[in-house]
């Protein structure tokens, strides 16, 4: 393990995030038998407290309406609340008008809790790709400052490998793509939910260190990533992909400890809003 001075010298920061959502079953309802969301979120809050870390919680509008006390508790602990879609639908389900409506509903659900208007957005399933690059313009028109919605790699679901891994402005909105590292011919997300769980821990940490040398390390975890007790049910977006669905349950029992080990190891961290406000990289780029 590297000492703290060595780690800080490598760059960063880490941008820890939680995609605050339920595990949606094939009927688009929270899966039966899962650990209550409040319990899972409290577990993650303990991890962040142990590391002295403030994170960004990309929050689904439905969750804000059905679990208002959970979202308020997160905000009371000093974490940023951002948007993650009102009903957790991927971008290919929307046209421009429907997407704007979804953003407004998501933001309204959060503001109804007495919380500040969110300035950030993450597309469910990191589903913003070249086919819906117009989304950045809609985000700007709706008052958002940043997005973290692009997975710049080829994956079994969504991905925009041509976007590249560097943050840049698109139509006046800062896009913070998920961090990826090239391993041979493959771009591997290094700090992202299932990918972080599946990799051997020493490999995952090595990839995070490599990504940090280039700049901010962008990733995410879901509350259900730490739910080792959940029955193995089908996820709504993977109902016809049994192998991929099975991977959603691998190594959940060790995920909480993995995150805590990383966040208590001396890495500099920031919320997405903090990083976006101080971003001084390339001001613009090709985003289509």
N, C-alpha and C positions, 0 to 999 in steps of 0.2 A: 504494500500500500504506500502511496506517495505521501510525503508530509504536506502540511497545509501550504507552506510557501511555494513548494513545487507545483501544487495543484493550481494555486492562484496565478502563477506565472504562465500557465498554459492558456489563459484567456477565459472565454465564456462570455456572459454568465449563463447558467442554467435558467430556463424559463419554465418552472414547474407548473403544471396545469391539470385540472380535473375536468373531464367532460361529464357534467352533472346530469345524468340520465338514468333511467331504469334499464334493466335488461328486458327488451321488448320481445315477447313471444310471437308465434306465428299469427296470433289474433290481434297483434298490435297493442296488446295489454301487457303490463308488467308480469313477468313470469312468476307462476305460483311456486312457492317453496323457497324463494330467495330470501336472504337475510334482509330485514327491513332497511330501507335506504338510509334512515336516520342513523342506524347503528354503523353502517359502512362509512358514511361521511364522518362520523365522530372518530372512527378509527384513523381515517386519513388526516383529520385535524390534529390528532395526537402526534402523528408522524411529522407534520409541519411544525408543530410546537417544539418537538424535540430538536429539530434542526434550526429553529429560529427563522423559519422561512414563511414568506407570504407568497401565496400562489394565486393563479387566476382560475376561477371556476366558470367554465363555459356552460351556461344553464339553459336547459330546455324550458320553454314556456309552460308546458304541462306540469313539469316538476314544481315550478314556482307557484302554480295554482293549487296543486294537490299536496305539496309539502312546504307550505310557506315558512314554517318555523325552522326547517332545515336550512333554507336559503338565507333567512335572516341571521341564523346562528353563524353561518359561514362569514357573512359580511361583518358581524360583530367581532369576529376574530381577526379582522383587518385584511381579509382576502378580497381580491377584485372579483366582482360579478360581471360577466360578459354574456353575450347571447350565443345560443347553440341551436337555433331554430325553434319554432313554436311547438311543432309536433314531431321533431326529429325525423324529418324526411330529407333524403338526399337531393342534391341540386337538380338532378335530371328529372325530377317530378314537377319542376316549376317552369313557367315562363316568367318574363320580367315582372309583369303585374302581380302574379301570385307570389313571387318571391318578396316583393315589397310589402305585400299584405302580411306575409308570414313574419317578416322582420318587425313590423309594427306591433303585431300581436305578442311576439316574444318580448319586445321591449316594454310593452304596456303591462305584461304580467309581472315583470320585475319591478317596475316603477310603482305598481299598485301596493307593493310591500313597503313603500316609503324609502326605497333605495335610489341612489343616483342613477340617471340614465346611462345605460352601458355605452361604451365607446368602441367595443371590440366584438368581433363575430368569428365563430368557427362553424364551417359547414359540417353537418352530420356526416360521419364516415369519411371526412376529409375529401369530399366529393366535388370540390370546385376544380374543373379542368378546362381545357381549351374550348370545349363546346359551350361553356357558359361563362366565358371571360367577361361578358357584360355585367356579371354580378358586382364587380368592383365599382362600376359606375352607379349602380343602384345603391350600394352601401354608402357611397359618398353622398348621394342625394338624400339618403335617410339619416345622415349625420354621424356615420361611423368613421372612426379615425384609422382603424387597422382591422385586418383579417388574418386569421391563421387557418387557412382552409385548403391549402394545396399540399399534396403529397408528391414530391418531385421524383417519383420512381414508378416503375411498372409493378402493379399489384393485381391480385385476383379480382379486385373490385374496381376501385378508382385509382387514378394516378395521372400526373402531368409531368413526365420526366423532362420534357423540353424546357420547363419553367426554370430549372436550376435551383440550387439550394440556398442562394443568397437572398436575403430580404431586399425588397425594392418596392417603390411606389407604382401602383397601377391605377390609373384614372383618379389620382389624388388620394388613394387609400394605400397605406403601407401593408404589404402582404408579407407575412412571416411564415414561410413554408416549413414543414416538418423537416428536421435535420436528418440527412442521409449520409452514409459513408460508402464509398465504393469498395467492395470486396471481390476482387477478380472482375468478372464481367457484370456483376450485380450491384445495384444500389440498394443498400439495406437501411431502413429506418432504425435509428439507434436508441431512441428515447421515447418509444411510442408503444404503450399498452401491450398488445399481444406479442409484438416483435420483441419487446424488452423481456417479456416473460419467457419466450421460447428459447432465446439465446442463452448459452451457458453464461453465468454471471460474470466471469472474468473476461469473456469476449464482449459482452454488453458494455461493461465499464471501459474496456479498451476503446470501443467505438465512440463512446461519449467523449473520452479524452481527445480522440482525433478530431471529432466535430468541434470541440471547444477551441481548438487551435485556430479555427477559421472564424469564430465569432460565437454568437448566441446559440445555445443548444435548445431547440424547440421540440417539445414532445407533449405527451398527455398520458393520463391514466383514467380509467372509469371506476366508479365505486365497485362495480361487480368484478373488477380484476382482482380484488382482494377477498372475494366471497367464496371461500373454499367449501362451504356447505350447500351451495345451490345445486339442486338436481340438474342433470344434463338434459336440458330441453333445447328445442330449436329456436334460434334467433330469427326474427322476422325477415332480416335481410339475407339470411343464409339457409333458408328452409330447404332449398334444393341442392345444397352443397354440404353434405354430411361431414366430409373430411375437414373442411374449413371450420364448420361449426364445432367440431370436436376440439380444435385448437383453441377455441375460446375458453376452455376449461383447464388447459394444461398449466401446471405450476402456479396455480392461484395461491396455494398455501404458503408459498415463499415470497410472493410479490410484495407484501407489506414490508417485510424485513429488507428486501432488496432496495426499495425506495428509501427507507429510513437510513440504510447504510450509506447510500449515495449522498443524501441530503445532509448528513451529519459529518461529512468527510471534508468540510472546509471549502466547498465550491461557492463562489459568488453567485447570488441569485437575484432575480428581479421579477416583478409581475410584468405581464405583457404591456399593460398601459404605461408602466414606468419606462420600459425599454423603448416603446414607440415614441414617447415624448423626447427621448434623448438620442434617437437614431440619427447617425451622421454618415451613414454609408452612401452608396450610390442613390441619388434622388429619384431616378426613374429608370424604366427599362421596357423591353418589349413584353407585353402581357397579353398576348393573343395568339 
